[in-house]
């Protein structure tokens, strides 16, 4: 008689499967103590003798969402994840009402996890929900004071809040609430990463200031000087960013690993690599820091273009050297971002022969070389950011949207799929319309009268006397600073420049 063999593999409880899936996808632990990971605080807080209820629910919500979004699970755990999230919200709100509990590590950790939950589960454009959690985390970090930096868990969470604050600031044009020095005093794990973040905080401040000026002040001679000074500030900050790039140790450098020119079946939406170079980094976090700086530099150059458009209107801003320089710089930066995507999204996991890296960090469990949710989470913002730029080619934009769809459908960060809808807004061409009195929400027949009113207000508010000097021709090739000098010579204004 032939016996039938049955192989019974042990089944882990759902909660354990979800926990392992989340930790292996989102908890990045540095191999060396001075480097930065991501969500490192998650595991130590789970090991507490008494895990606070609100933190437990927040973790379980993220864990179930991560498992639910895994390829092939078909939303089997969506209701359970949402149920845990609802409980996490109610218990976290209750914890926040207690002044002492609100300052505990578990409360800030719960708020950070709730923000992550919004990104990996969102089916609608829920940036406001994510933003509200990040703003709450920022307020908690301020309330906790310097004492939170005395423990490793406290320092890890503080750096996590600082990182999220920078992305929030650059995404929403809201200036950071505290001076940059407050965010870095006794809170530096890696000097080079911290300096990059310091530069990005300043960029957030400049963007907030530029938005305030360009959307609220009338076009007077005095205000022209203010706007031109903003151009100089952005140019100086961009030079500071370039200096950072040139003074990095080996482990922070990126290198070109190979060149690719193949687009399978000519379909850019499915191509893993955009034709051109493919860069490699020593660490996932290092690549993320680089892309944060790249997005910051794009913002600086966008501000420069907006300011140039404001000053030279009604002359076409695209004829100014400021636009030409910003366009060339941004095109190069976009190429750098695109070249980083294959590394971030795990393309090298099947091409280990091309990969020589230091392995500066590792995931808390699971295989490091497989595609990770965190990789997609880190890459979502840079890709969404560049897809709206005027400077992309059609094939680049198609490829970027394809990568966002891949992150949403294959890596479990569903918010990425929604961000492909942002491509209808073009930067800087549509930004600049808001800077000179024209705004998409106004009907076309009102736009001419708004510009006429702007010039009328400029005449009414001039504080300087006119002279009878003959007008000098203005050429856009002079640039906005040259333009202002021409105007001053034409009208006999004295300049403080």
GIWOHU-V884134 format. One record per backbone hydrogen bond with DSSP energy under -0.5 kcal/mol. NH is the residue of the N-H (numbers start at 1). CO is the residue of the C=O. Records with the same first field share a line. If there is no record, write none. Layout:
NH->CO  CO
//
This chain:
3->1
8->6
9->7
12->10
17->13
18->14
19->15
20->16
21->17
22->18
23->19
24->20
25->21  22
26->22
27->23
28->26  38
29->27  362
31->360
32->360
35->32
38->28
42->39
44->40
45->41
46->42
47->43
48->45
51->49
52->50
56->52
57->53
58->54
59->55
60->56
61->57
62->58
63->59
64->60
65->61
66->62
67->63
68->64
69->65
70->66  67
73->70
75->68
76->73
78->75
81->77
82->78
83->79
84->80
85->81
86->82
87->83
88->84
89->85
90->86
91->87
92->88
93->89
94->90
95->91
96->92
97->93  94
98->95
99->97
102->98
103->99  100
104->101
107->104
108->104
109->105
110->106
111->107
112->108
113->109
114->110
115->111
116->112
117->113
118->114
119->115
120->116
121->117
122->118
126->124
130->126
131->127
132->128
133->129
134->130
135->131
136->132
137->133
138->134
139->135
140->136
141->137
142->138
143->139
144->140
145->141  142
148->145
149->146
150->147
151->148
155->151
156->152
157->153
158->154
159->155
160->156
161->157
162->158
163->159
164->160
165->161
166->162
167->163
168->164
169->165
170->166
171->167
172->168
173->169
174->169
175->173
182->179
183->179  180
184->180  181
185->181
187->184
189->187
194->190
195->191
196->192
197->193
198->194
199->195
200->196
201->197
202->198
203->199
204->200
205->201
206->202
207->203
208->204
209->205
210->206
211->207
212->208
213->209
214->210
215->211
216->212  213
217->213
220->218
224->220
225->221
226->222
227->223
228->224
229->225
230->226
231->227
232->228
233->229
234->230
235->231
236->232
237->233
238->234
239->235
240->236
241->237
242->238
243->239
244->240
245->241
246->242
247->243  244
252->249
253->250
255->280
257->255  278
258->278
260->276
264->262
266->263
267->264
268->266
270->267
271->267
276->260
278->258
279->339
280->255
287->283
288->284
289->285
290->286
291->287
292->288
293->289
294->290
295->291
296->292
297->293
298->294
299->295
300->296
301->297
302->298
303->299
304->300
305->301
306->302
307->303
308->304
309->305
310->306
311->307
312->308
313->309
315->312
319->316
320->317
321->476
324->320
325->321
326->322
327->323
328->324
329->325
330->326
331->327
332->328
333->329
334->330
335->331
336->332
337->333
338->334
339->335
340->336  337
341->337  338
342->338
344->340
345->341
346->343
347->342
349->346
350->347
351->348
354->351
355->352
356->354
359->282
360->282
362->29
364->23  27
370->367
374->25
376->372
377->373
378->374
379->375
380->376
381->377
382->378
383->379
384->380
385->381
386->382
387->383
388->385
389->386
390->427
392->389
397->393
398->394
399->395
400->396
401->397
402->398
403->399
404->400
405->401
406->402
407->403
408->404
409->405
410->406
411->406  407
413->407
414->120  412
415->119
416->413
417->414
418->414
419->415
420->417
421->418
422->419
423->420
424->421
425->422
426->424
427->388
430->426
431->426
432->428
434->430  431
435->431  432
436->432  433
437->434
438->433
442->439
446->443
447->443  444
448->444
449->445
450->446
451->447
452->448
453->449
454->450
455->451
456->452
457->453
458->454
459->455
460->456
461->457
462->459
478->475
479->476
482->478
483->479
484->480
485->481
486->482
487->483
488->484
489->485
490->486
491->487
492->488
493->488
//
